[in-house]
Amino acid sequence: MKLNKEWHQAHPMPKKPTLEQRIVWHLDHAKNCSCHKIPAKLSEKLQKGIGLPLLLLPFIGD
C-alpha cells in the first residue's frame, strides 16, 4: 500500500469528526491514497446508507 504523503498533509482528519465528516474524508482518501482501506465498521455503514448525505446515496453500493 502506497502512502500519498502530500495528500495526507493537506487533508488531515478533523478532530472529533462527525460520522458524515468521517465518511467524506474516507471516500476522498480512497480516491487519492492507497495506504489503507475504509475501516470495516464504516464500510458497513456506507453499504447500509447510514450517515450518508442523501446526495451520496446513488454513488454507494454495488
C-alpha positions as CSV (number, residue, x, y, z in Angstrom):
1,M,0.0,0.0,0.0
2,K,1.4,3.3,-1.0
3,L,1.1,6.5,1.1
4,N,0.3,9.8,-0.6
5,K,2.2,12.0,2.0
6,E,1.2,15.3,0.3
7,W,-2.5,14.4,0.3
8,H,-2.4,13.4,4.0
9,Q,-0.6,16.6,4.9
10,A,-3.1,18.7,3.1
11,H,-6.2,16.8,4.3
12,P,-6.0,15.8,7.9
13,M,-8.9,14.1,9.5
14,P,-10.9,16.6,11.6
15,K,-10.5,16.3,15.4
16,K,-13.6,14.5,16.8
17,P,-15.2,14.1,13.4
18,T,-18.9,13.5,12.9
19,L,-20.0,10.3,11.1
20,E,-20.6,12.4,8.0
21,Q,-17.1,14.0,8.2
22,R,-15.5,10.6,8.6
23,I,-17.4,9.3,5.5
24,V,-16.5,12.2,3.3
25,W,-12.8,12.1,4.4
26,H,-12.5,8.3,3.8
27,L,-14.2,8.5,0.4
28,D,-11.9,11.3,-0.6
29,H,-8.9,9.4,0.9
30,A,-9.8,6.3,-1.1
31,K,-9.7,8.3,-4.3
32,N,-6.3,9.9,-3.5
33,C,-4.3,7.4,-1.4
34,S,-4.0,3.7,-1.1
35,C,-2.3,3.4,2.3
36,H,-5.3,1.6,3.8
37,K,-8.9,0.6,3.1
38,I,-12.0,2.2,4.6
39,P,-12.4,0.8,8.1
40,A,-14.7,-2.2,8.2
41,K,-17.3,-0.7,10.6
42,L,-17.5,2.5,8.5
43,S,-17.7,0.4,5.3
44,E,-20.7,-1.5,6.7
45,K,-22.4,1.8,7.5
46,L,-21.7,3.0,4.0
47,Q,-23.3,-0.1,2.5
48,K,-26.4,0.3,4.6
49,G,-26.6,4.1,3.8
50,I,-26.2,5.1,7.5
51,G,-24.9,8.6,8.0
52,L,-24.7,9.4,4.3
53,P,-25.7,12.7,2.9
54,L,-28.7,11.9,0.6
55,L,-26.7,13.2,-2.4
56,L,-24.1,10.5,-2.0
57,L,-26.5,7.5,-1.9
58,P,-26.6,7.0,-5.7
59,F,-22.8,6.5,-5.7
60,I,-22.6,3.9,-2.9
61,G,-23.3,0.2,-3.2
62,D,-22.8,-2.5,-5.8
